[in-house]
Amino acid sequence: MPHSVDVHVGRQLKNVRTLRRLSQTDVARRLGLSFQQIQKYELGSNRIAASRLYELSNILDVSTSYFFEGLDDVQTTQRDESVSIVNAVAAIKDEKVRSRVLTFIEDVAGANVSRRAS
C-alpha cells in the first residue's frame, strides 16, 4: 500500500504536469524513463527519489518544496478520520458486534493486525 506522502507528491506531480500541458510521455522522455514510470510516480505506487524530484522540479519549473505543499493538511485530515473511526468502534457496546466490525475493517484494509483480547 502506498505511503500517504508518496501519494501526495504524486498528485502534486500530476497537477503541475497537467498545468504545464505536458503528457506523461513528455516528462518521461526528459528523464529517460518510460511513461509507465511517471504513471507509477503519480499514483504514489513508486516513491520518487530526491535526485529525481530535483530533476522534476527543474523540468516543471517549480521548487522542490512545491511537491510537499499542503501535506500537513492531508495528514491532519487522515489523523482526524482515524480518531473518528476508533471512537466509533469503541462506542459499540456489544463485544461480538465490535469484533465483527474490527474484522471487517481489517479485511477491507488488507491489514493483518493482531489484537489484544478485550
TAQUI-V921045 format. One line per field, one symbol per residue. phi: phi as a letter, one per 30 degrees, with the letter a starting at -180 (. if undefined). psi: psi as a letter, one per 30 degrees, with the letter a starting at -180 (. if undefined). burial: + if it has 9 or more other C-alpha atoms within 8 Angstrom, else -. Layout:
phi = ???
psi = ???
burial = ???
This chain:
phi = .dddddddddddededddedhcdddedeedcibdddddeddddidcdcdedddddddddchbdddedcdidddddddddddddddddddddddddddedddddddddddicccdcddd
psi = kkkeeeeeeeeeeeeeeeeghkleeeeeeffhllfeeeeeeffgfkkkleeeeeeeeeefhllffeffkfeeeeeeeeeeeeeeeeeeeffjejeeeeeeeeeeeeeefgkikkkkk.
burial = -----+++++++++-+++---+-++-+++---+++-++++++++++------+++-++-+---+--++--+---+-------------+--+-----+--++---+------------
